[in-house]
Amino acid sequence: MTTEAIFYFSLLALALVAYVAVLVSIPIRRRRLLSTAGALLMPLSAKASKKWVVIAVVAFLILLVVPLRNFGLLLNAIILAAAVLGAEIAAREASGCGHAGIYENVLISGTSAIFWKDIAALPTLAYEDDPDTTQVDKTTLRVLLEDGSEQLVLFADEEERRAAVAKILECAPQLKP
């Protein structure tokens, strides 16, 4: 075997180990999230999606592309990194899957886990009841985080959103508009 072939196989082995490590960490991530979340105050009716399984399988298939065809060192490294990144996305999605609700310390919706201390504002609440405002989706809630990013939380219907907002403001009164 040439030095180049050994390097390619070690790069592939490293990516496979990282892929497996990320997927094995799913139960640990889930336990850690639920242990810091506190007690469930209000369950949300978000469906438990299994799309993370599809993402993990596609990431594994991407890993298999590298031994089948040599794209060159840089492109092989990028392909392997994309596969490991796909596994990370799948693991993040799987960690909150099936546990949607408002907890003492966190809002878990679908695959997002938003801690109360990380929320800067709920900008939707400030303008949604204004008569001049049109086309406000009453099944979503915009959440502005302390780091400046924004997340959109989806609810099953307007009633669930209304009850969830009331519970959120009860848990984090500093977010009242």
Contacts in CASP RR format, 6 or more apart in sequence:
PFRMAT RR
TARGET T0000
AUTHOR 0000-0000-0000
METHOD contacts of the structure
MODEL  1
MTTEAIFYFSLLALALVAYVAVLVSIPIRRRRLLSTAGALLMPLSAKASK
KWVVIAVVAFLILLVVPLRNFGLLLNAIILAAAVLGAEIAAREASGCGHA
GIYENVLISGTSAIFWKDIAALPTLAYEDDPDTTQVDKTTLRVLLEDGSE
QLVLFADEEERRAAVAKILECAPQLKP
7 73 0 8 1.000
8 66 0 8 1.000
8 70 0 8 1.000
8 73 0 8 1.000
8 76 0 8 1.000
9 67 0 8 1.000
11 66 0 8 1.000
11 76 0 8 1.000
11 77 0 8 1.000
11 80 0 8 1.000
12 63 0 8 1.000
12 66 0 8 1.000
12 67 0 8 1.000
12 80 0 8 1.000
14 80 0 8 1.000
15 63 0 8 1.000
15 66 0 8 1.000
15 80 0 8 1.000
15 81 0 8 1.000
15 83 0 8 1.000
15 84 0 8 1.000
16 63 0 8 1.000
18 84 0 8 1.000
18 87 0 8 1.000
19 59 0 8 1.000
19 60 0 8 1.000
19 63 0 8 1.000
19 83 0 8 1.000
19 84 0 8 1.000
19 87 0 8 1.000
22 84 0 8 1.000
22 87 0 8 1.000
22 88 0 8 1.000
22 90 0 8 1.000
22 91 0 8 1.000
23 56 0 8 1.000
23 87 0 8 1.000
23 90 0 8 1.000
23 91 0 8 1.000
25 91 0 8 1.000
26 91 0 8 1.000
26 94 0 8 1.000
26 95 0 8 1.000
29 91 0 8 1.000
29 92 0 8 1.000
29 94 0 8 1.000
29 95 0 8 1.000
30 94 0 8 1.000
30 95 0 8 1.000
30 96 0 8 1.000
30 99 0 8 1.000
33 95 0 8 1.000
33 96 0 8 1.000
33 99 0 8 1.000
33 106 0 8 1.000
33 108 0 8 1.000
33 113 0 8 1.000
34 99 0 8 1.000
36 105 0 8 1.000
36 106 0 8 1.000
36 115 0 8 1.000
37 99 0 8 1.000
37 103 0 8 1.000
37 104 0 8 1.000
37 105 0 8 1.000
37 106 0 8 1.000
37 108 0 8 1.000
37 113 0 8 1.000
38 103 0 8 1.000
38 104 0 8 1.000
38 105 0 8 1.000
38 106 0 8 1.000
39 103 0 8 1.000
39 104 0 8 1.000
40 101 0 8 1.000
40 102 0 8 1.000
40 103 0 8 1.000
41 101 0 8 1.000
41 102 0 8 1.000
41 103 0 8 1.000
41 104 0 8 1.000
41 167 0 8 1.000
41 171 0 8 1.000
42 101 0 8 1.000
42 102 0 8 1.000
42 163 0 8 1.000
42 164 0 8 1.000
42 167 0 8 1.000
43 100 0 8 1.000
43 101 0 8 1.000
44 100 0 8 1.000
44 101 0 8 1.000
44 102 0 8 1.000
44 108 0 8 1.000
44 109 0 8 1.000
44 155 0 8 1.000
44 156 0 8 1.000
44 160 0 8 1.000
44 164 0 8 1.000
45 100 0 8 1.000
45 155 0 8 1.000
45 156 0 8 1.000
45 160 0 8 1.000
46 98 0 8 1.000
46 100 0 8 1.000
46 101 0 8 1.000
46 109 0 8 1.000
46 110 0 8 1.000
46 154 0 8 1.000
46 156 0 8 1.000
48 97 0 8 1.000
48 98 0 8 1.000
49 93 0 8 1.000
49 97 0 8 1.000
49 110 0 8 1.000
49 111 0 8 1.000
50 97 0 8 1.000
51 93 0 8 1.000
52 89 0 8 1.000
52 90 0 8 1.000
52 91 0 8 1.000
52 93 0 8 1.000
52 94 0 8 1.000
52 97 0 8 1.000
52 111 0 8 1.000
53 90 0 8 1.000
55 86 0 8 1.000
55 87 0 8 1.000
55 89 0 8 1.000
55 90 0 8 1.000
55 93 0 8 1.000
56 86 0 8 1.000
56 87 0 8 1.000
56 90 0 8 1.000
58 86 0 8 1.000
59 83 0 8 1.000
59 84 0 8 1.000
59 85 0 8 1.000
59 86 0 8 1.000
59 87 0 8 1.000
59 90 0 8 1.000
60 83 0 8 1.000
60 87 0 8 1.000
62 79 0 8 1.000
62 82 0 8 1.000
62 83 0 8 1.000
62 86 0 8 1.000
63 80 0 8 1.000
63 83 0 8 1.000
65 79 0 8 1.000
66 76 0 8 1.000
66 79 0 8 1.000
66 80 0 8 1.000
70 76 0 8 1.000
71 79 0 8 1.000
92 111 0 8 1.000
93 111 0 8 1.000
94 111 0 8 1.000
95 111 0 8 1.000
95 113 0 8 1.000
96 108 0 8 1.000
96 110 0 8 1.000
96 111 0 8 1.000
96 113 0 8 1.000
97 110 0 8 1.000
97 111 0 8 1.000
98 110 0 8 1.000
99 108 0 8 1.000
100 108 0 8 1.000
100 109 0 8 1.000
100 110 0 8 1.000
101 107 0 8 1.000
101 108 0 8 1.000
101 109 0 8 1.000
102 164 0 8 1.000
102 167 0 8 1.000
102 168 0 8 1.000
102 171 0 8 1.000
104 171 0 8 1.000
105 115 0 8 1.000
105 116 0 8 1.000
105 117 0 8 1.000
106 113 0 8 1.000
106 114 0 8 1.000
106 115 0 8 1.000
106 116 0 8 1.000
107 113 0 8 1.000
107 114 0 8 1.000
107 116 0 8 1.000
107 143 0 8 1.000
107 153 0 8 1.000
107 164 0 8 1.000
107 168 0 8 1.000
108 114 0 8 1.000
109 153 0 8 1.000
109 154 0 8 1.000
109 155 0 8 1.000
110 154 0 8 1.000
112 151 0 8 1.000
112 153 0 8 1.000
114 143 0 8 1.000
114 145 0 8 1.000
114 151 0 8 1.000
114 153 0 8 1.000
116 171 0 8 1.000
116 172 0 8 1.000
117 146 0 8 1.000
118 145 0 8 1.000
118 146 0 8 1.000
118 147 0 8 1.000
119 143 0 8 1.000
119 144 0 8 1.000
119 145 0 8 1.000
119 146 0 8 1.000
119 172 0 8 1.000
119 175 0 8 1.000
120 144 0 8 1.000
120 145 0 8 1.000
120 146 0 8 1.000
120 148 0 8 1.000
121 144 0 8 1.000
121 175 0 8 1.000
122 141 0 8 1.000
122 142 0 8 1.000
122 143 0 8 1.000
122 144 0 8 1.000
122 165 0 8 1.000
122 168 0 8 1.000
122 175 0 8 1.000
122 177 0 8 1.000
123 142 0 8 1.000
123 144 0 8 1.000
124 136 0 8 1.000
124 140 0 8 1.000
124 141 0 8 1.000
124 142 0 8 1.000
125 165 0 8 1.000
125 175 0 8 1.000
125 176 0 8 1.000
125 177 0 8 1.000
126 177 0 8 1.000
127 133 0 8 1.000
127 136 0 8 1.000
128 136 0 8 1.000
128 138 0 8 1.000
138 158 0 8 1.000
138 161 0 8 1.000
139 154 0 8 1.000
139 155 0 8 1.000
139 156 0 8 1.000
139 157 0 8 1.000
139 158 0 8 1.000
139 161 0 8 1.000
140 152 0 8 1.000
140 153 0 8 1.000
140 154 0 8 1.000
140 155 0 8 1.000
140 161 0 8 1.000
141 152 0 8 1.000
141 153 0 8 1.000
141 155 0 8 1.000
141 161 0 8 1.000
141 164 0 8 1.000
141 165 0 8 1.000
142 150 0 8 1.000
142 151 0 8 1.000
142 152 0 8 1.000
143 150 0 8 1.000
143 151 0 8 1.000
143 152 0 8 1.000
143 153 0 8 1.000
144 150 0 8 1.000
145 151 0 8 1.000
155 161 0 8 1.000
155 164 0 8 1.000
168 175 0 8 1.000
169 175 0 8 1.000
169 176 0 8 1.000
END
